[in-house]
Amino acid sequence: MIYTLIMNKGFTLIELLVVIAIIGILSSVVLSSVNLARSKGIDASVKANLAGVRSQAEIYYDSNGDFGALFGDGAGASANCPNSGDGTATIFEDDSVALAQLDDSEAKSGSTATCLAGDGVEDMPDASGAGDAITYAISIPLKSDPLLNWCVSSTQGGMLGTAQLDASYNAVCVP
């Protein structure tokens, strides 16, 4: 009797399942990295937009001598930023570029920006906006970590923090 050895060329089921599992693990790692990179890109865009808002606010200040009417909740706490439809004369009311950049930042981050403007005086006016702002601060949550806010102000550049009044009743970013 002559026995012939028959060689089957191919992979076993176990080998195929192991390869498919490895490919699945690698693809999930790559997809999570892509999503993180996308969030970081959105954060960079939000930071750039707020830097543009800051530049527009400085131009507004140079032209008008202040940042427009005070805004906030009337008691010194930040509030949703005023927009072109609310009738409050602020740096955002008169400057469509700053308003567009702020709206774009809100859309990209998926959150609402908070704003505060101060006049350096303890008695902040009511929410009607009487008075002139000499400082402002704007903060918006970041897309990659909604618990962190990016903040710009008239006295500071961009930083992680929130818009608040300091002891002198000026709007600043506080880490």
C-alpha positions in Angstrom: 0.0 0.0 0.0 1.2 3.4 -0.9 0.0 6.2 1.1 -0.1 9.6 -0.4 -0.1 12.6 1.7 -2.7 15.1 0.5 -1.8 18.7 1.3 -4.7 21.0 1.8 -3.7 24.5 1.2 -5.7 27.0 3.2 -6.4 28.4 6.6 -8.3 26.9 9.5 -11.4 28.6 10.9 -9.5 29.5 14.0 -6.8 31.3 12.1 -9.3 33.3 10.1 -11.2 34.3 13.2 -8.0 35.5 14.9 -7.1 37.6 11.9 -10.6 39.1 11.7 -10.4 39.9 15.5 -7.0 41.6 15.1 -8.3 43.7 12.1 -11.3 44.7 14.2 -9.2 45.8 17.1 -6.8 47.8 14.9 -9.7 49.5 13.1 -11.3 50.6 16.4 -8.0 52.1 17.5 -7.6 54.0 14.2 -11.2 55.3 14.3 -10.9 56.6 17.9 -7.7 58.4 16.9 -9.4 60.0 13.9 -12.3 61.2 16.1 -9.9 62.6 18.6 -8.0 64.4 15.8 -11.3 65.8 14.5 -12.2 67.1 17.9 -8.8 68.7 18.3 -9.2 70.3 14.9 -12.6 71.8 15.9 -11.0 73.1 19.1 -8.3 74.8 17.1 -11.0 76.4 14.9 -12.9 77.6 18.0 -9.7 79.1 19.4 -9.0 80.9 16.1 -12.5 82.2 15.9 -12.3 83.6 19.4 -9.0 85.2 18.6 -10.7 86.9 15.7 -13.5 88.1 17.9 -10.9 89.6 20.2 -9.3 91.4 17.3 -12.7 92.8 16.2 -13.4 93.9 19.7 -10.2 95.8 19.9 -11.0 97.5 16.6 -14.5 98.4 18.0 -12.8 99.8 21.1 -10.4 101.9 19.1 -13.3 103.3 17.1 -15.8 103.8 20.1 -13.7 104.2 23.2 -15.5 101.3 24.9 -16.9 97.8 24.2 -20.5 99.0 24.0 -23.2 98.3 26.6 -22.6 96.1 29.6 -24.0 92.6 29.3 -24.4 89.7 31.6 -27.2 89.0 34.0 -27.2 92.4 35.7 -25.6 90.9 38.8 -22.1 90.3 37.5 -22.6 86.7 36.3 -22.0 85.7 32.8 -24.8 85.0 30.4 -25.4 83.9 26.9 -23.7 86.3 24.5 -25.9 88.9 23.0 -26.5 88.7 19.3 -27.6 90.9 16.5 -31.3 90.3 17.2 -31.6 91.3 20.8 -31.3 95.1 20.5 -28.3 95.5 22.9 -25.6 97.7 21.6 -22.4 95.6 22.2 -19.3 94.7 20.4 -21.4 91.9 18.8 -24.4 94.0 17.9 -22.4 96.4 15.6 -19.8 94.0 14.2 -21.1 91.2 12.0 -17.7 89.7 11.6 -17.3 89.1 15.4 -20.9 87.9 15.5 -20.3 85.4 12.6 -17.1 84.1 14.3 -18.9 83.6 17.6 -21.8 81.9 15.9 -19.4 79.6 14.0 -17.6 78.7 17.3 -20.9 77.9 19.0 -22.0 75.7 16.1 -18.7 73.8 15.9 -18.3 73.2 19.7 -22.0 72.3 20.0 -22.2 74.6 23.1 -23.3 78.2 23.8 -20.7 80.8 24.5 -21.0 82.8 27.7 -20.0 86.5 27.8 -19.5 89.1 30.4 -18.6 92.8 30.2 -17.6 95.0 33.1 -17.2 98.7 33.8 -14.9 98.6 36.8 -17.7 99.8 39.1 -19.5 97.7 41.7 -23.0 98.6 40.7 -23.6 96.8 37.5 -26.7 98.1 35.7 -29.7 95.9 35.1 -29.8 93.5 32.1 -31.1 96.3 29.9 -27.5 97.2 29.2 -27.2 100.8 30.5 -23.6 101.8 30.9 -20.4 101.3 28.9 -18.2 98.3 29.1 -14.5 98.8 29.5 -13.6 95.1 29.8 -15.2 91.9 28.4 -14.6 88.1 28.6 -16.0 85.3 26.4 -15.7 81.6 27.1 -17.0 78.6 25.2 -16.7 74.8 26.0 -14.2 72.9 23.9 -15.4 70.0 21.7 -12.7 67.6 22.8 -13.6 68.1 26.5 -16.8 70.0 27.3 -15.7 70.5 30.9 -12.9 72.8 29.7 -13.6 76.3 28.4 -11.5 78.4 26.1 -11.7 82.0 27.2 -10.6 85.4 25.7 -10.8 88.8 27.3 -9.9 92.4 26.7 -7.1 92.1 29.3 -5.8 88.6 28.6 -5.1 86.5 25.5 -6.7 83.1 25.0 -6.5 80.6 27.9 -8.4 77.7 29.5 -10.9 79.3 31.9 -14.3 80.9 32.3 -15.5 84.5 32.0 -15.9 86.2 35.4 -15.7 89.5 37.2 -12.6 90.1 39.2 -12.5 92.1 42.5 -12.3 95.3 40.6 -15.5 94.5 38.6 -13.6 94.0 35.4 -14.4 91.0 33.1 -11.5 88.5 33.0 -10.8 84.9 32.2 -10.3 82.8 35.4 -8.6 79.4 35.1 
